[in-house]
Amino acid sequence: MTDPFASPPHGITTDDAETFAGLVGPGRLIGIDAGTKTLGLALSDTRRSIASALETIRRTKFTADATRLIDLTQEHGVVGYVLGLPANMDGSEGPRAQASRAFARNMNKLSPLPVLLWDERMTTLEAERMLIAADASRKRRADVIDKLAATLILQGALDRLRRLADPA
């Protein structure tokens, strides 16, 4: 395997789905719910119709986290990232949104793949509600909440990208 840190490729980050659609070719997308302790990951199918939970990475150092993410990218033929942007309810951005933007900038230095910042307001709450409705235990909810939130983030972006491709 090549060293992902050998030559920085400079990817692009956008919050515009139409711009992102023009930057990615055919292939899968990875959705990311970047929390302070974990990275919840989801993976699209090759047709970009359905998002599925992939993995939860326990965060350590950015380099180790990015290495795992890049390995998964290569393993699954991923062509772009959809990163949740946790905006406040009024649309303003606080420290968590700034941390997500910093994560995107750092990934841009390591990967040529574009990053779509996707408004993730309420996704973790929605994921929690879904797990409670499914009668998941507190421990089970803690184990899967981040990758479920990543799945909701990615599915929202996939739905938007599909509407852009077929506006009818």
Contacts in CASP RR format, 6 or more apart in sequence:
PFRMAT RR
TARGET T0000
AUTHOR 0000-0000-0000
METHOD contacts of the structure
MODEL  1
MTDPFASPPHGITTDDAETFAGLVGPGRLIGIDAGTKTLGLALSDTRRSI
ASALETIRRTKFTADATRLIDLTQEHGVVGYVLGLPANMDGSEGPRAQAS
RAFARNMNKLSPLPVLLWDERMTTLEAERMLIAADASRKRRADVIDKLAA
TLILQGALDRLRRLADPA
1 71 0 8 1.000
1 74 0 8 1.000
4 66 0 8 1.000
4 67 0 8 1.000
4 70 0 8 1.000
4 110 0 8 1.000
4 111 0 8 1.000
5 63 0 8 1.000
5 67 0 8 1.000
5 110 0 8 1.000
8 109 0 8 1.000
8 110 0 8 1.000
9 110 0 8 1.000
9 111 0 8 1.000
9 112 0 8 1.000
10 108 0 8 1.000
10 109 0 8 1.000
10 112 0 8 1.000
11 107 0 8 1.000
11 108 0 8 1.000
11 109 0 8 1.000
11 111 0 8 1.000
11 112 0 8 1.000
11 113 0 8 1.000
11 114 0 8 1.000
11 115 0 8 1.000
12 23 0 8 1.000
12 108 0 8 1.000
12 114 0 8 1.000
12 115 0 8 1.000
13 101 0 8 1.000
13 104 0 8 1.000
13 105 0 8 1.000
13 108 0 8 1.000
13 114 0 8 1.000
13 115 0 8 1.000
13 116 0 8 1.000
13 117 0 8 1.000
14 20 0 8 1.000
14 23 0 8 1.000
14 114 0 8 1.000
14 115 0 8 1.000
14 116 0 8 1.000
14 117 0 8 1.000
15 85 0 8 1.000
15 116 0 8 1.000
15 117 0 8 1.000
15 118 0 8 1.000
17 116 0 8 1.000
17 157 0 8 1.000
17 160 0 8 1.000
17 161 0 8 1.000
17 164 0 8 1.000
18 164 0 8 1.000
20 114 0 8 1.000
20 116 0 8 1.000
20 161 0 8 1.000
21 161 0 8 1.000
21 164 0 8 1.000
21 165 0 8 1.000
23 114 0 8 1.000
24 79 0 8 1.000
24 80 0 8 1.000
24 113 0 8 1.000
24 114 0 8 1.000
25 79 0 8 1.000
26 46 0 8 1.000
26 79 0 8 1.000
27 44 0 8 1.000
27 46 0 8 1.000
27 48 0 8 1.000
27 77 0 8 1.000
27 78 0 8 1.000
27 79 0 8 1.000
28 43 0 8 1.000
28 44 0 8 1.000
28 45 0 8 1.000
28 46 0 8 1.000
28 48 0 8 1.000
28 76 0 8 1.000
28 77 0 8 1.000
28 78 0 8 1.000
28 79 0 8 1.000
29 43 0 8 1.000
29 44 0 8 1.000
29 48 0 8 1.000
29 78 0 8 1.000
29 79 0 8 1.000
29 80 0 8 1.000
29 81 0 8 1.000
29 82 0 8 1.000
29 154 0 8 1.000
29 157 0 8 1.000
29 158 0 8 1.000
30 41 0 8 1.000
30 42 0 8 1.000
30 43 0 8 1.000
30 44 0 8 1.000
30 54 0 8 1.000
30 69 0 8 1.000
30 72 0 8 1.000
30 73 0 8 1.000
30 76 0 8 1.000
30 78 0 8 1.000
30 80 0 8 1.000
30 81 0 8 1.000
30 82 0 8 1.000
30 154 0 8 1.000
31 40 0 8 1.000
31 41 0 8 1.000
31 42 0 8 1.000
31 43 0 8 1.000
31 44 0 8 1.000
31 51 0 8 1.000
31 81 0 8 1.000
31 82 0 8 1.000
31 83 0 8 1.000
31 84 0 8 1.000
31 150 0 8 1.000
31 151 0 8 1.000
31 153 0 8 1.000
31 154 0 8 1.000
31 157 0 8 1.000
32 39 0 8 1.000
32 40 0 8 1.000
32 41 0 8 1.000
32 69 0 8 1.000
32 81 0 8 1.000
32 82 0 8 1.000
32 83 0 8 1.000
32 84 0 8 1.000
32 103 0 8 1.000
32 150 0 8 1.000
32 153 0 8 1.000
33 39 0 8 1.000
33 40 0 8 1.000
33 41 0 8 1.000
33 84 0 8 1.000
33 120 0 8 1.000
33 123 0 8 1.000
33 124 0 8 1.000
33 146 0 8 1.000
33 147 0 8 1.000
33 149 0 8 1.000
33 150 0 8 1.000
33 153 0 8 1.000
34 40 0 8 1.000
34 83 0 8 1.000
34 84 0 8 1.000
34 99 0 8 1.000
34 100 0 8 1.000
34 103 0 8 1.000
35 59 0 8 1.000
35 96 0 8 1.000
35 99 0 8 1.000
35 146 0 8 1.000
36 59 0 8 1.000
36 99 0 8 1.000
37 58 0 8 1.000
37 59 0 8 1.000
38 56 0 8 1.000
38 57 0 8 1.000
38 58 0 8 1.000
38 59 0 8 1.000
38 146 0 8 1.000
39 56 0 8 1.000
39 57 0 8 1.000
39 59 0 8 1.000
39 65 0 8 1.000
39 69 0 8 1.000
39 146 0 8 1.000
40 54 0 8 1.000
40 55 0 8 1.000
40 56 0 8 1.000
40 57 0 8 1.000
40 146 0 8 1.000
40 147 0 8 1.000
40 149 0 8 1.000
40 150 0 8 1.000
41 53 0 8 1.000
41 54 0 8 1.000
41 55 0 8 1.000
41 56 0 8 1.000
41 57 0 8 1.000
41 69 0 8 1.000
41 72 0 8 1.000
41 147 0 8 1.000
41 150 0 8 1.000
42 51 0 8 1.000
42 52 0 8 1.000
42 53 0 8 1.000
42 54 0 8 1.000
42 147 0 8 1.000
42 150 0 8 1.000
42 151 0 8 1.000
42 153 0 8 1.000
42 154 0 8 1.000
42 155 0 8 1.000
43 51 0 8 1.000
43 52 0 8 1.000
43 54 0 8 1.000
43 72 0 8 1.000
43 76 0 8 1.000
43 78 0 8 1.000
43 154 0 8 1.000
44 50 0 8 1.000
44 51 0 8 1.000
44 52 0 8 1.000
44 154 0 8 1.000
44 158 0 8 1.000
45 52 0 8 1.000
48 158 0 8 1.000
48 161 0 8 1.000
48 162 0 8 1.000
49 158 0 8 1.000
49 162 0 8 1.000
50 155 0 8 1.000
50 158 0 8 1.000
51 150 0 8 1.000
51 151 0 8 1.000
51 152 0 8 1.000
51 154 0 8 1.000
51 155 0 8 1.000
51 156 0 8 1.000
51 158 0 8 1.000
52 151 0 8 1.000
53 144 0 8 1.000
53 147 0 8 1.000
53 148 0 8 1.000
53 150 0 8 1.000
53 151 0 8 1.000
54 72 0 8 1.000
54 147 0 8 1.000
54 150 0 8 1.000
55 72 0 8 1.000
55 147 0 8 1.000
56 143 0 8 1.000
56 144 0 8 1.000
56 146 0 8 1.000
56 147 0 8 1.000
57 65 0 8 1.000
57 68 0 8 1.000
57 69 0 8 1.000
59 65 0 8 1.000
62 103 0 8 1.000
62 106 0 8 1.000
66 106 0 8 1.000
66 107 0 8 1.000
66 110 0 8 1.000
66 111 0 8 1.000
69 107 0 8 1.000
70 110 0 8 1.000
70 111 0 8 1.000
72 78 0 8 1.000
73 80 0 8 1.000
73 81 0 8 1.000
73 111 0 8 1.000
73 113 0 8 1.000
78 113 0 8 1.000
79 113 0 8 1.000
80 113 0 8 1.000
80 114 0 8 1.000
80 115 0 8 1.000
80 116 0 8 1.000
81 104 0 8 1.000
81 107 0 8 1.000
81 111 0 8 1.000
81 113 0 8 1.000
81 114 0 8 1.000
81 115 0 8 1.000
81 116 0 8 1.000
82 115 0 8 1.000
82 116 0 8 1.000
82 118 0 8 1.000
82 153 0 8 1.000
82 154 0 8 1.000
82 157 0 8 1.000
83 100 0 8 1.000
83 103 0 8 1.000
83 104 0 8 1.000
83 107 0 8 1.000
83 115 0 8 1.000
83 116 0 8 1.000
83 117 0 8 1.000
83 118 0 8 1.000
83 153 0 8 1.000
84 100 0 8 1.000
84 117 0 8 1.000
84 118 0 8 1.000
84 119 0 8 1.000
84 120 0 8 1.000
84 123 0 8 1.000
84 153 0 8 1.000
85 93 0 8 1.000
85 97 0 8 1.000
85 100 0 8 1.000
85 101 0 8 1.000
85 117 0 8 1.000
85 118 0 8 1.000
85 119 0 8 1.000
85 120 0 8 1.000
86 96 0 8 1.000
86 97 0 8 1.000
86 100 0 8 1.000
86 120 0 8 1.000
86 121 0 8 1.000
87 93 0 8 1.000
87 94 0 8 1.000
87 97 0 8 1.000
87 119 0 8 1.000
87 120 0 8 1.000
87 121 0 8 1.000
88 94 0 8 1.000
88 97 0 8 1.000
88 121 0 8 1.000
89 121 0 8 1.000
91 121 0 8 1.000
93 101 0 8 1.000
100 117 0 8 1.000
101 117 0 8 1.000
104 115 0 8 1.000
104 117 0 8 1.000
107 113 0 8 1.000
107 115 0 8 1.000
108 115 0 8 1.000
116 157 0 8 1.000
118 153 0 8 1.000
118 156 0 8 1.000
118 157 0 8 1.000
120 149 0 8 1.000
120 152 0 8 1.000
120 153 0 8 1.000
123 149 0 8 1.000
123 152 0 8 1.000
123 153 0 8 1.000
124 145 0 8 1.000
124 149 0 8 1.000
126 149 0 8 1.000
126 152 0 8 1.000
127 145 0 8 1.000
127 148 0 8 1.000
127 149 0 8 1.000
127 151 0 8 1.000
127 152 0 8 1.000
128 141 0 8 1.000
128 145 0 8 1.000
130 148 0 8 1.000
131 140 0 8 1.000
131 141 0 8 1.000
131 144 0 8 1.000
131 145 0 8 1.000
131 148 0 8 1.000
132 141 0 8 1.000
136 144 0 8 1.000
END
